[in-house]
Amino acid sequence: MRDTLKQVVKNTICIECKLPHDESGVNKSCLSTNNDICFKNENSEDLAKVIYNGIVEFAVNQYEIDYDNLALEQRKVILRRMRYDPSASKTAKIRYGFYGEVLLDLILRCFLNTNVILARGYLYSPIENSEVKGFDAFHLVENKEKLDLWLGEAKFYVDFKKPITDVLAKIKTSLSDDYVHTNLLALIDWQDRFTTSSTRLKAILDMWEENPEINLAQQMTEHQIRLTYPVFIAYQQKQSDEFHASIKKCIEHIDSEFKRLNVTIPGSFEYRLFFIFLPLSEVKKIKESVVEWIDSKEPLI
């Protein structure tokens, strides 16, 4: 990642607190196995610039980017690796899912020190003109004990309730052996493009080549691979709500939907789950600014 981009990210958003937060009395979600993380942003235009400038490295492995021709690289990414249609209406453009996905990618890299396995743009399907269905991030962190495979989910909406409900309604599938197995399969054909090598991950992917009947998710324990599942929720904070009060409403909605939907996690693998919250003042304006800069080919940092 460009040092300039990393610095802009850290100047634009910051960690306000982690949950549970004793001072405000806000607990972590009932689903979270680790501390939830709450970020803060003071300037909507700066956040839009972060998203706009983060598109290239979100979609393409950095070693394949020609940084001397960054504007051209950005245009190729937008037209070839994302489902962005320049002729679409503004309404259609602000409904695209990449806004939250780019932010999640940047947060994981800049604040949680993950390494990208494969840039998300390689999982785009030009025939269907859409991204391959699956996780929104493919990152990892490796140490002597185990490999943490980070497979994230990103939501960027005005209202926090629908995206949270959608995540919880899907989590029984998202953290199932079959779904994780399918997503690992999606990586197999791209091993020659991986940005980060891991003998543990390679071993488990090679096992499928030798035995296509094997369930990759079930092999994660044997190979000391743990799934880390960050759920990123960016949403519009109500003017009447103080920061922590707004976060508390998210936590309460998670707890309520957890009970209503009778959420269970069926996966046989070890996992960690936590939420990343980013309350914002102008969600629609942020997306509109990104669209405007894409269409006008605004210079990159």
C-alpha positions as CSV (number, residue, x, y, z in Angstrom):
1,M,0.0,0.0,0.0
2,R,1.2,3.5,-0.8
3,D,2.6,5.3,2.3
4,T,0.6,8.4,1.3
5,L,-2.6,6.5,1.2
6,K,-1.9,4.8,4.6
7,Q,-1.2,8.2,6.2
8,V,-4.4,9.7,4.7
9,V,-6.4,6.8,6.1
10,K,-5.0,7.3,9.6
11,N,-5.6,11.0,9.4
12,T,-9.2,10.5,8.4
13,I,-10.4,7.8,10.8
14,C,-9.3,6.8,14.2
15,I,-10.2,4.2,16.8
16,E,-12.5,5.9,19.3
17,C,-12.9,2.9,21.6
18,K,-13.2,-0.8,21.9
19,L,-16.1,-2.7,23.3
20,P,-16.8,-3.4,26.1
21,H,-16.3,0.3,27.0
22,D,-16.5,0.9,30.7
23,E,-16.8,4.7,30.6
24,S,-20.0,4.6,28.4
25,G,-21.3,1.3,29.6
26,V,-21.5,-0.1,26.1
27,N,-20.9,-3.8,26.0
28,K,-19.6,-5.8,23.0
29,S,-22.1,-7.7,20.9
30,C,-23.4,-11.1,22.2
31,L,-21.9,-12.7,19.1
32,S,-18.4,-11.2,19.4
33,T,-15.6,-13.4,20.6
34,N,-13.2,-10.5,20.5
35,N,-13.5,-6.8,21.3
36,D,-15.7,-4.8,18.9
37,I,-13.9,-1.8,17.5
38,C,-15.5,1.7,17.1
39,F,-14.0,4.1,14.6
40,K,-14.7,7.8,14.2
41,N,-14.6,10.2,11.3
42,E,-14.9,14.0,11.5
43,N,-14.9,14.9,7.8
44,S,-17.1,13.3,5.2
45,E,-15.2,14.6,2.2
46,D,-12.0,13.3,3.6
47,L,-13.6,9.8,4.0
48,A,-14.8,10.0,0.4
49,K,-11.3,10.7,-0.7
50,V,-10.0,7.7,1.2
51,I,-12.5,5.4,-0.6
52,Y,-11.8,6.9,-4.0
53,N,-8.0,6.6,-3.5
54,G,-8.3,3.1,-2.0
55,I,-10.0,1.5,-5.0
56,V,-6.9,0.5,-6.9
57,E,-5.2,-1.4,-4.2
58,F,-8.5,-3.0,-3.1
59,A,-9.0,-4.4,-6.5
60,V,-5.4,-5.2,-7.7
61,N,-2.4,-6.8,-6.0
62,Q,0.0,-3.9,-5.3
63,Y,2.9,-5.7,-7.1
64,E,0.9,-5.6,-10.3
65,I,0.1,-1.8,-10.1
66,D,2.1,0.6,-12.2
67,Y,2.3,3.4,-9.7
68,D,3.8,5.7,-12.4
69,N,0.5,5.5,-14.3
70,L,-1.9,5.4,-11.3
71,A,-4.7,7.2,-13.1
72,L,-4.7,4.6,-15.9
73,E,-4.5,1.8,-13.3
74,Q,-7.5,3.3,-11.5
75,R,-9.6,3.5,-14.7
76,K,-8.8,-0.1,-15.7
77,V,-9.8,-1.3,-12.3
78,I,-13.1,0.6,-12.4
79,L,-14.1,-0.5,-15.8
80,R,-12.7,-4.1,-15.8
81,R,-12.6,-5.4,-12.2
82,M,-15.7,-3.7,-10.7
83,R,-19.3,-3.7,-11.8
84,Y,-19.2,0.1,-12.2
85,D,-21.2,1.2,-15.2
86,P,-20.5,4.9,-16.2
87,S,-23.8,5.1,-18.0
88,A,-25.9,4.0,-15.0
89,S,-28.0,6.5,-13.0
90,K,-26.6,8.1,-9.9
91,T,-29.1,6.2,-7.8
92,A,-27.8,2.9,-9.2
93,K,-24.1,3.9,-8.7
94,I,-24.6,4.8,-5.0
95,R,-26.0,1.3,-4.5
96,Y,-22.8,-0.4,-5.4
97,G,-21.2,-2.4,-2.6
98,F,-17.6,-1.4,-3.1
99,Y,-17.7,1.6,-0.7
100,G,-17.8,-0.5,2.4
101,E,-15.5,-3.2,0.9
102,V,-12.8,-0.7,0.2
103,L,-13.0,0.8,3.7
104,L,-12.9,-2.6,5.3
105,D,-9.8,-3.5,3.3
106,L,-8.0,-0.3,4.3
107,I,-9.0,-0.7,8.0
108,L,-7.7,-4.2,8.1
109,R,-4.4,-3.2,6.6
110,C,-3.8,0.1,8.4
111,F,-5.1,-0.6,11.9
112,L,-5.1,-4.4,12.3
113,N,-1.9,-5.1,10.3
114,T,-3.3,-7.9,8.1
115,N,-1.8,-9.0,4.8
116,V,-3.9,-9.4,1.7
117,I,-4.0,-12.9,0.3
118,L,-5.6,-11.8,-3.0
119,A,-7.0,-8.4,-4.0
120,R,-10.8,-8.6,-4.2
121,G,-11.0,-7.4,-7.8
122,Y,-9.7,-10.8,-9.1
123,L,-12.9,-12.4,-7.9
124,Y,-15.0,-10.3,-10.3
125,S,-17.0,-12.1,-13.0
126,P,-17.0,-10.2,-16.3
127,I,-19.6,-12.5,-17.8
128,E,-22.1,-11.8,-15.0
129,N,-20.9,-8.2,-14.6
130,S,-20.7,-8.8,-10.9
131,E,-18.5,-9.8,-8.0
132,V,-18.3,-13.4,-7.1
133,K,-20.6,-14.1,-4.2
134,G,-18.7,-14.7,-1.0
135,F,-16.6,-12.9,1.6
136,D,-15.7,-9.2,1.1
137,A,-12.0,-9.5,2.2
138,F,-9.3,-12.2,1.9
139,H,-6.5,-11.3,4.4
140,L,-4.3,-13.3,6.8
141,V,-2.0,-12.9,9.7
142,E,0.5,-15.7,10.5
143,N,2.4,-16.5,13.6
144,K,4.2,-19.5,15.0
145,E,1.0,-20.9,16.7
146,K,-1.5,-20.6,13.8
147,L,-2.6,-18.9,10.7
148,D,-5.5,-16.4,11.0
149,L,-7.5,-16.4,7.8
150,W,-9.5,-13.1,7.7
151,L,-12.7,-13.4,5.7
152,G,-14.6,-10.2,6.2
153,E,-18.1,-8.7,5.6
154,A,-18.7,-5.1,4.8
155,K,-21.9,-3.0,4.9
156,F,-22.3,0.7,4.2
157,Y,-25.9,2.0,4.6
158,V,-27.8,5.0,5.9
159,D,-29.6,2.8,8.5
160,F,-27.7,0.3,10.6
161,K,-30.7,-2.0,11.2
162,K,-31.0,-3.7,7.8
163,P,-27.3,-4.5,7.2
164,I,-27.0,-5.9,10.7
165,T,-30.1,-8.0,10.2
166,D,-28.8,-9.2,6.8
167,V,-25.5,-10.2,8.3
168,L,-27.1,-12.1,11.2
169,A,-29.6,-13.8,8.9
170,K,-26.7,-15.0,6.7
171,I,-24.2,-15.9,9.4
172,K,-25.4,-19.5,9.8
173,T,-24.3,-19.9,6.1
174,S,-21.3,-17.6,6.2
175,L,-19.7,-19.5,9.1
176,S,-20.6,-23.0,7.8
177,D,-18.1,-25.6,6.6
178,D,-19.7,-25.6,3.1
179,Y,-19.5,-21.8,2.6
180,V,-15.9,-21.6,3.8
181,H,-15.0,-24.6,1.7
182,T,-16.5,-22.9,-1.4
183,N,-14.6,-19.6,-0.7
184,L,-11.3,-21.5,-0.3
185,L,-12.0,-23.2,-3.6
186,A,-12.4,-19.8,-5.2
187,L,-8.8,-19.0,-4.2
188,I,-7.3,-22.2,-5.6
189,D,-7.2,-21.0,-9.2
190,W,-5.5,-17.7,-8.2
191,Q,-2.6,-19.1,-6.1
192,D,-0.1,-17.8,-8.6
193,R,-1.4,-14.3,-7.9
194,F,-1.3,-14.4,-4.1
195,T,0.4,-11.4,-2.6
196,T,1.3,-13.2,0.7
197,S,2.6,-16.7,0.8
198,S,1.8,-19.2,3.5
199,T,2.9,-22.8,3.7
200,R,-0.1,-23.6,5.9
201,L,-2.6,-22.2,3.5
202,K,-0.8,-23.7,0.5
203,A,-0.9,-27.1,2.1
204,I,-4.6,-27.1,2.7
205,L,-5.3,-25.9,-0.9
206,D,-2.9,-28.5,-2.3
207,M,-4.9,-31.2,-0.5
208,W,-7.9,-30.5,-2.5
209,E,-5.9,-30.9,-5.7
210,E,-4.9,-34.3,-4.5
211,N,-8.3,-35.2,-3.1
212,P,-11.3,-33.2,-4.5
213,E,-13.6,-35.0,-2.1
214,I,-12.0,-33.4,0.9
215,N,-13.8,-30.6,2.9
216,L,-11.2,-27.8,3.2
217,A,-13.0,-26.2,6.1
218,Q,-12.8,-29.4,8.1
219,Q,-9.0,-29.5,7.5
220,M,-8.5,-26.0,9.0
221,T,-8.1,-27.4,12.5
222,E,-5.5,-30.0,11.5
223,H,-3.4,-27.3,9.8
224,Q,-3.9,-24.8,12.7
225,I,-5.9,-22.3,10.6
226,R,-8.4,-20.1,12.4
227,L,-11.1,-18.0,10.7
228,T,-11.3,-14.4,11.7
229,Y,-14.6,-12.8,10.7
230,P,-14.7,-9.0,11.0
231,V,-18.1,-7.5,10.2
232,F,-17.8,-3.8,9.2
233,I,-20.9,-1.6,9.6
234,A,-20.7,1.9,8.4
235,Y,-23.9,3.9,8.9
236,Q,-25.4,7.3,9.4
237,Q,-25.5,8.5,13.0
238,K,-28.6,10.3,14.0
239,Q,-27.9,14.0,14.9
240,S,-29.8,13.5,18.2
241,D,-27.5,10.6,19.2
242,E,-24.2,11.0,21.0
243,F,-21.4,8.7,19.5
244,H,-21.6,6.0,22.2
245,A,-25.4,6.1,22.3
246,S,-25.4,5.5,18.6
247,I,-23.1,2.5,19.0
248,K,-25.2,1.2,21.8
249,K,-28.2,1.1,19.5
250,C,-26.3,-1.1,17.1
251,I,-25.3,-3.5,19.9
252,E,-28.9,-3.7,21.1
253,H,-30.1,-4.4,17.6
254,I,-27.6,-7.2,17.2
255,D,-28.6,-8.7,20.6
256,S,-32.3,-8.5,19.6
257,E,-31.9,-10.0,16.2
258,F,-29.6,-12.7,17.6
259,K,-32.5,-13.9,19.7
260,R,-35.2,-13.3,17.1
261,L,-33.4,-15.2,14.3
262,N,-32.1,-17.9,16.7
263,V,-28.6,-17.5,15.4
264,T,-26.3,-20.5,15.5
265,I,-22.9,-21.0,14.1
266,P,-22.4,-24.5,12.6
267,G,-18.8,-24.4,11.5
268,S,-16.4,-27.1,12.7
269,F,-13.4,-24.8,12.5
270,E,-12.1,-22.4,15.2
271,Y,-13.3,-18.8,14.6
272,R,-13.1,-15.3,15.9
273,L,-15.9,-12.8,15.3
274,F,-16.1,-9.1,16.0
275,F,-17.8,-6.0,14.7
276,I,-16.2,-2.8,13.4
277,F,-18.5,0.2,13.6
278,L,-18.1,3.5,11.8
279,P,-20.9,6.1,12.5
280,L,-21.0,8.8,9.8
281,S,-22.8,12.1,9.3
282,E,-23.5,12.0,5.6
283,V,-23.5,8.5,4.0
284,K,-25.3,9.5,0.8
285,K,-23.0,12.5,0.3
286,I,-19.9,10.4,0.7
287,K,-21.0,8.0,-2.0
288,E,-22.1,10.8,-4.3
289,S,-18.7,12.4,-4.0
290,V,-16.9,9.1,-4.9
291,V,-19.2,8.7,-7.9
292,E,-18.5,12.3,-9.0
293,W,-14.8,11.8,-8.8
294,I,-14.9,8.5,-10.6
295,D,-16.9,10.1,-13.5
296,S,-14.7,13.2,-13.7
297,K,-11.5,11.2,-13.3
298,E,-10.3,13.2,-10.3
299,P,-6.5,13.0,-9.8
300,L,-5.3,10.5,-7.2
301,I,-3.0,11.3,-4.3
